[in-house]
Amino acid sequence: MAELRLGPLLRYADGESATVWVEASRPCTAEVRCASGARGTARTFQIAGHHYAIVPVTGLAPGRAETYEVLLDGTAVWPLPGSPFPPSVLRTPDPETVRVTFGSCRWAAPPAGGKDPVGPDALDTLAAGLAADPDSEPPDVLLLLGDQVYADETSDAISDRIAARRGLDDPPGSQVADYEEYTWLYRQSWLDPEIRWLLSTVPSLMVFDDHDLIDDWNTSAAWLTGMRATTWWRERLLGGLMAYWVHQHLGNLSPAELAADPLYAAVCATPDGTDVLRAYAAQADTHPETVRWSHRRDFGRVRVVMVDSRAARVLDEDGRAMLDPAEAEWFEEQVRGARDGCDHLLIGTSLPWLLPRLVHDAETWNAQLCRGVRGDRWARFGERLRQKADLEHWSAFPESFRALADLVAEAATGPGAPAGVYVLSGDVHHGYLAEPVWPDRSPDARILQLTCSPVHNSVPLSIRLGFRFGWSRPGRALGRLLLRHGRAAPLGFEWRRRGGPWFGNQLMTLTLRGRSASLRVVRALPDETGTDGTGADGTGTDGTGTGTGGTGAARLETVRESTLTPPGEA
């Protein structure tokens, strides 16, 4: 009999249809059956000995939440017997009100040997609160903006499995090496009881960041050359991209996109799709311009564009860009298409566009050094510094940074402009709001950089101090000196911090009603008993190392609530 190994994850949902992702123990037919009679079926496909299905469900009604069950070969496998959680639902969005909750950087469990305090998982805490309060308002969609798994920072439980499988003496040691070990990461993350229930009942959009593959993934051409010279990188990369396609990317697609996707069709058409998917991952590595991981979702008059700011990079120093030409063209089309039809435009990019000003200036200065404006010795120093200090955000790609600024300003200006253009990001382990200001133009939309991370990770004191200084006046002054030394051209606009910095495990929620918007920032704190549901080693209290566990172990504290009004409406 087929068993449910992982999932279900409710991924896509519009007014009439949805998709549900599952992993089964053997080949089978997966079925999703709703209380109203809406249903869908799909046959599993096989990758590296694992069996998956993404089930399209049709016949749904807009603005409703329908309970559902999952069956494998006709046998009910979800909900789990005796589950303490409410029934899972297929929730189709109400186009009048859209709630978007987002964040990034989530350890399922702290890495082996980790000493820094982590605290309760914000996503786990959100799930526990929603499950305990049937009258609470869940998000209409979760945007998970990178580092859903950490291939290079594995927990004690994963490290022990790796040691039993292949030993830790050879590279990459306790880091994951291939597709099979990636599946362990997803199981550890998504089998946490609260997270499993949350992802079964709230739709989600996902995009990768560096730790989904490795820290500083695609920093520079020199970095890539060094990685390709190792004995283990290619298998890690192929396994990581294959696992991302299966676990994250497939669910980003609508039923119509799935039906038209040639790779999905090819994988499903063969008894074992491993070689087909592996060839696609290899193509994504050698010819990234032929593969697009970015995606778009519309919720009524709210458009969400999730852009790949990792795999689509052009790394040659002379043509360095965050997005290759094909990706950039697609992105521009989606953003410009938001005019005359959208009340709000949300751009999801794992890496912040507007950073603390000193950090931005340091990355721009470094990019100038690396391209040789101060000679070869400075260029070599710049490359060493770039890799050591993780200087590889949008500001480290100056032309791409300016292009994004121009595109956002264009989308926000003139007749038909949305009420708000919001760039949603994570990565930098603190939260903040930043607003750009142009001396020569007055956008009609409210433009904000909204940065939220981590969901569950360590935030050392050095990071707190560094980012606080990066926002300060002395930090800005130091940044101007660096730009002068790097002979960087003036930007033509500034940005101001409108909130933060906030530290700790956190989430942000945008609530969009018509042309109005509000923002809530919450932080996860231990409850009055002082426990966050984890054991002393940071693994789950059930001993599995699968996350925080333990409903009611933490609470969400509101640290900021704001109404976001367009210019002229404040």
CORWOSUL-V284692 format. One record per pair of residues at least 24 apart in sequence whose ideal C-beta (glycine too) atoms are under 10 Angstrom apart, sorted by the first residue. I is the first residue (numbers start at 1). GAP is how many residues later the second one is. Records with the same first field share a line. If there is no record, write none. Layout:
I=GAP  GAP
//
This chain:
1=24  25  27  71  72  73  74  76
2=24  25  26  27  28  42  49  69  70  71  72  73  75
3=25  69  72  74
4=26  66  67  68  71  72  73  74  76
5=45  46  47  72  178  182  186
6=44  46  177  180  181  183  184  185  190  241
7=45  46  47  48  63  70  71  179  183  184  189  192  193  240  244
8=24  45  47  60  61  62  69  70  71  80  188  191  192  193
9=45  181  187  189  190  191  192  193  194  195  197  238  239  242
10=47  58  78  79  80  81  132  188  189  190  191  192  193  194  241
11=43  44  130  188  192  193  194  195  237  239  240  241  242  243
12=42  44  45  129  191  192  193  238  239  240  241  242  243  244  245  246  285
13=44  47  52  77  78  79  80  127  128  189  190  191  241  284  286
14=46  48  78  79  81  189  240  241  283  284  285  286
15=45  46  47  48  49  77  78  79  80  284  285
16=41  42  43  44  45  46  76  239
17=39  40  41  42  43  73  75  237  238  239
18=37  38  39  40  42  48  50  72  73  74  185  236  237
19=35  36  37  38  71  184  231  232  233  234  235  236  238  239
20=33  34  35  36  37  48  50  58  68  70  180  231
21=31  32  33  34  169  178  179  183  225  226  227  229  230
22=29  30  31  32  33  48  50  55  56  178
23=24  27  28  29  30  160  163  164  167  223  224
24=26  27  28  29  46  48  49  53
25=25  26  47  52
26=25  46  47
27=24  26  46  244
28=25  43  44  45  46  47  49
29=24  26  42  43  44  45
30=24  25  40  41  42  43  47
31=24  26  37  38  39  40  41  42  43  44  45  46
32=24  25  36  37  38  39  46  56  58
33=24  34  35  36  37  38  43
34=25  26  30  32  33  34  35  55  56
35=31  32  33  34  52  54  55
36=24  25  28  30  31  32  54
37=29
38=26  28  30  52
39=29  30  32
40=28  50  215
41=30
42=216  226
43=225
44=28  29  224
45=201  205  219  221  222  223  224  225  226  227  228  231  232
46=221  222  224  225  226  227  228
47=132  136  195  196  198  199  220  225  226  227  228  229  230  231
48=130  131  132  134  135  191  194  195  198  224  225  226  229  230
49=130  131  134  223  225
50=129  130  133  193  196  224
52=194  195  198  215  221
53=197  215
54=192  196  197  199  201  204  210  214
55=200
56=198  199  200  202  203
57=33  198
58=197
60=30  31  32
61=31
62=30  31  32  33  238
63=28  29  30  31  32  33  34
64=25  26  27  28  29  30
65=24  25  26  27  73  136
66=24  25  26
67=134
68=132  133
70=130
78=118  122
79=118  121
80=113  116  117
83=48  110  113  114
84=47  48  109  113  467
85=42  43  45  46  47  108  109  111  112  113  115  116  466
86=44  45  46  47  48  111  115
87=110  113  114
88=108  109  110  111  112  113  114
89=49  111  112  113
90=110  111  113
91=47  48  49  50  110  111  112
92=48  111
93=46  47  48  110  204  205  206  207  209
94=46  205  206  419
95=45  203  204  205  206  207
96=204  205  416  417  418
97=40  43  202  203  205  414  415  416  417  419
98=41  42  43  201  202  203  204  206  245  246  248  412  413  414  415  419
99=38  39  40  41  42  103  200  410  411  412  413  414  419  421
100=39  40  41  42  43  105  199  202  204  244  246  248  322  324  408  409  410  411  412  417
101=25  37  38  39  40  41  42  43  101  103  351  406  407  408  409  410  419  421
102=37  39  40  41  42  43  103  202  244  246  320  322  323  324  348  349  350  351  353  405  406  407  408
103=39  40  41  42  43  321  323  328  348  349  350  351  352  353  402  403  404  405  406  419
104=39  40  41  42  43  44  103  105  107  244  246  247  320  321  322  323  324  325  347  348  349  350  351  353
105=39  40  41  42  43  45  104  106  245  321  322  323  324  347  348  349  350  351  352  353  354  400
106=38  40  41  42  43  44  83  89  105  320  347  348  349  350  351  399  441
107=40  42  43  46  47  48  81  82  104  347  348  349  350  351  398  431  440  441
108=40  41  42  46  47  49  50  77  78  79  80  81  82  83  84  87  348  430  431  432  437  438  439  440
109=41  45  46  47  48  49  79  80  83  347  425  426  428  429  430  431  435  436  437  438  439
110=40  43  45  46  346  347  348  424  427  428  429  435
111=39  41  42  43  44  45  47  48  63  64  346  347  427
112=41  42  43  44  45  46  47  48  62  425  426
113=40  43  46  61  424
114=39  41  42  343  344  423  424
115=343  345
116=341  342  343  344  345  347
117=341  342  343  415  421
118=336  338  339  340  341  387  414  416  420  430
119=335  337  338  339  340  385  386  404  405  406  407  413  415  429  435
120=336  384  385  403  404  405  406  407  411  412  413  414  428  430  433  434  435  436
121=71  73  74  333  334  335  336  384  403  411  412  413  426  427  428  432  433
122=330  331  332  333  334  335  382  383  384  385  400  401  402  403  426  432  434
123=66  69  71  72  75  76  332  333  382  384  401  424  425
124=68  69  70  71  74  331  332  381  400  408  409  410  416  423  424  425  426  427  429  430
125=69  330  331  380  382  397  398  399  400  401  402  407  408  423  426  427  428  429  430  431  432
126=68  69  72  76  329  381  383  396  398  428  430
127=65  66  67  68  69  70  71  72  74  75  421  424
128=65  66  69  70  396  405  420  421  422  423  424  425  426  427  428
129=65  393  395  422  423  425  426  427
130=64  67  68  71  72
131=62  63  66  67  70  420  421
132=419  420
137=372  374
138=60  63  64  65
139=59  63  64  65  368  370  371  372
140=62  63  159  160  162  371  372
141=61  62  63  64  156  158  161  163  205
142=56  57  60  61  62  63  64  365  367
143=61  62  63  64  154  161  163  203  205  281  283  309  365  367
144=55  60  61  62  63  64  65  104  162  204  206  282  311
145=60  61  62  63  64  161  164  203  204  205  206  207  279  280  281  282  306  307  308  310
146=60  61  62  63  64  65  66  163  164  202  203  204  205  279  280  281  307
147=61  62  63  64  65  68  203  279  280  306  307  308  310
148=37  38  41  42  56  58  59  60  61  63  64  96  99  100  307
149=27  33  35  36  37  39  40  41  59  62  63  64  91  94  95  98  99
150=25  26  35  38  39  60  61  62  64  65  307
151=24  25  26  30  31  34  59  60  61  62  63  64  66  85  86  88  89  92
152=24  58  59  60  61  62  63  64  65  84
153=58  61  62  304  305
154=27  30  31  34  391
155=29  30  33  382  383  384  390  391  392
156=381  382  383  389
157=27  31  380  381  382  383  386  387  388  389
158=26  27  29  30  387
159=386
160=385
161=27  384
170=61  62
171=59  60  61  62  65
172=42  58  59  60  61  63  64
173=59
175=39  57  61
176=37  38  59  60  63  64  67
177=55  58  59  62
178=54  57  58  60  61  62  64  65
179=56  57  59  60  61  62  63  64  67  95  98  99  102
180=59  63
181=55  58  59  62
182=30  31  54  57  58  59  60  61  62  64  65
183=56  60  63  64
185=27  55  58  62
186=57  58  60  61  62
187=60  357  359
188=351  352  356  357  358  359
189=58  357  358
190=57  356  357
191=349  353  355  356
192=341  348  350  352  354  355  356  357
193=347  349  353  354  355  356  357  358
194=339  353  354  355  356  357  359
195=351  352  353  354
196=350  351
197=354
199=52
203=48  94  96
204=44  47  48
205=43  46  47  90  91  92  99  101  143
206=38  41  42  43  45  46  89  100  142
207=37  41  42  45  86  87  88  99  100  101  102  103  141  142  143  219
208=32  33  36  40  41  85  100  101  102  103  142
209=99  100  101  140  141  142  216  217  218  244
210=99  100  140  141  180  182  217
211=216  246
212=28  29  31  32  35  36  98  138
213=24  26  27  28  30  31  97  98
214=26
215=175
216=170  171  172  173  174  175  176
217=93  94  96  175
218=70  91  92  93  94  95  96  97  104  174
219=94  96  164  167  168  171  172  173  177
220=93  95  96  97  100  147  150  162  163  166  167  171  172  176
221=92  93  94  95  96  97  99  149  162
222=93  95  148  158  161  162  164  165
223=92  160  163  164  169
224=61  89  91
225=90
226=161
228=57
233=52
234=48  51
237=44  45  47  48  74
238=39  40  41  42  43  44  46  47
239=39  42
240=41
241=36  37  39  40  41  42  43  44  50  52  70
242=31  32  35  36  38  39  40  42
243=34  38
244=37  40  49  67
245=32  35  36  39  46  48
246=27  31
248=45
249=44  46  59
252=41  42  43  44  45  54
253=42  44
254=41  42  43  44
257=38  39
263=28
284=27  28
285=26
287=37
288=24  25  26  27  35  36  38  39
289=25  34  35  36  37  38
290=34  36
291=33  35  36
292=32  34  35  38  39
293=34
294=29  33  36  37  40  54  55
295=35  39  53
296=34  35  37  38  39  41  42  52
297=49  51
298=36  39  40  43  44
299=43  45  47  213
300=42  43  44  212  214
301=37  40  41  42  43  117  118  211  213  214
302=36  40  41  42  43  44  116  118  208  210  215
303=31  32  34  35  38  39  40  41  42  43  44  108  115
304=30  34  40  41  42  43  44  118  120
305=25  26  28  29  30  32  33  40  41  42  43  44
306=28  40  41  42  43  44  118
307=24  27  28  40  41  42  43  44  97  116
308=41  42
309=39  40  41  42  43  44  83  84  85  88  91  95  116  118
310=39  40  41  82
313=79  84  87
314=83  86
315=82
317=50  53  54  55  62  66
318=53  54
319=80
320=47  50  51  76  77  78  79  80
321=76  77  78  79  82
322=27  29  31  70  71  72  74  75  77  78  79  81  82
323=26  74  77  80  81
328=72  75  76  79
331=72  73  76
332=71  72  75  78  79
334=77
335=69  72  73  75  76  77  86
336=71  74  75
337=74
338=73  74  78  79  80  83  107
339=71  72  73  74  75  76  77  78  79  106
340=74  75  76  77  78
341=75  77
342=69  74  75  76  77  78  79
343=75  76  77  102  169  170  171  172  173  174
344=74  75  76  77  78  101  102  166  168  169  170  171  172  173  220
345=63  66  67  72  73  74  75  76  77  78  100  102
346=72  74  75  76  77  78  104  164  166
347=57  60  61  64  74  75  76  77  78  102
348=74  75  76  77  78
349=44  45  55  74  75  76  77  78  100
350=43  74  75  76  77  103
351=41  42  43  44  45  46  74  75  76  77  100
352=41  42  43  71  72  73  74  75  76  80  82  97  98  99  100  101
353=40  41  42  47  48  51  52  55  70  71  72  81  83  96  98  142
354=39  40  41  47  50  51  69  71  78  79  80  81  82  93  94  95  96  97  140  141  142  143
355=38  39  40  41  46  70  72  73  77  79  94  96  112  115  116  140
356=72  74  76  78  95  110  111  112  113  114  115  116  119  120  123  139  141  144  145
357=38  77  113  114  115  116  118  119  120  121  122  123  137  138  139  140
358=108  109  111  112  113  114  116  117  118  119  120  121  122  124
359=30  32  34  36  69  107  108  110  111  112  116  120
360=33  34  35  36  41  74  110  116  119  123  131  135
361=34  109  114  115  116  117  118  119  120  121  122  123  125  127  130
362=27  29  33  34  108  113  116  117  120  121  124
363=26  27  28  29  30  31  32  33  34  35  38  116  119
364=27  31  32  33  34  37  115  118  119  122  124  125  127
365=26  30  31  114  116  117  118  119  120  121  122  123
366=25  26  29  30  116  120
367=24  25  28  29  30  31  32  34  119  121
368=30  114  115  117  118  119  120  121
369=113  116  117  118
370=26  116
371=27  115
373=112  113  114  115
374=111  112  113
378=107  108
382=104
390=37  38
393=32  34  35
394=29  31
395=96
398=88  90  91  93
401=90
402=87  89  90  91
405=31  33  42  86  87  88  90
406=86  87
408=28  35  37  39  41
409=27  29  32  34  36  38  84
410=31  33
411=32  34  36
412=24  29  30  31  32  33  34  35  154  155
413=25  28  29  30  31  32  34
414=29  30  31
415=29
416=28
417=26  27  28  149
418=26  27  28  97  148
419=25  26  27  93  95  96  97  98  145  146  147  148  150
420=25  26  27  28  90  92  95  96  97  144  145  146
421=24  25  26  27  145
422=24  25  26  27  28  86  88  90  95  97  142
423=24  25  26  27  28
424=24  25  26  27  28  84  86
425=24  25  26  27  28
426=24  25  26  27  28  29  82
427=24  25  26  27
428=24  25  26  35  39  42  73
429=24  25  28  29  30  31  34  35  38  72  74  75  76  77
430=24  29  33  34  36  37  38  40  41  70  71  72  73  74  76
431=68  69  70  71  72  73  75  76  77  90  91  92  128  129
432=35  39  65  66  67  68  69  70  89  128
433=63  64  65  66  67  68  69  75  86  88  127  129  131
434=37  61  62  63  64  65  66
435=59  60  61  62  63  64
436=55  57  58  59  60
437=56  57  58  59
438=53  54  55  56  57
439=53  54  55
440=52  53
441=51  52
442=125  126
443=123  124
444=122  123  124
445=70  121  122
446=71  118  119  120  121  122  123  124
447=48  119  120
448=47  50  51  62  69  71  114  116
449=46  48  49
450=48  49  50  58  60  69  71  114
451=48  49  50  51  57
452=48  50  54  55  56  57  69  70
453=52  53  54  55
454=49  50  51  52
455=50  51  52  69
456=49  50  68  76  91  92
457=47  48
458=47
459=44  45  46  47
461=42
463=38  40
464=37  39  40
467=33  34  36
468=32  33  35
470=27  31
471=25  26  29  30
472=25
498=62  64  66
499=60  61  63
500=59  60
502=57  58
503=56
504=53  55
505=27  43  49  51
506=50  51  53  54
507=49
508=52
509=52
510=54
511=52  53
512=52
515=50  51  54
516=47  48  49  50  53
517=45  46  47  48  49
518=43  44  45  46  47
519=41  42  43  44  45
520=36  38  39  40  41  42
521=36  37  38  39  40  41
522=33  34  35  36  37  38  39
523=32  33  34  35  36  37
524=24  29  30  31  32  33
525=29  30  31  32
526=27  28  29
527=25  26  27  28
528=27
529=24
//
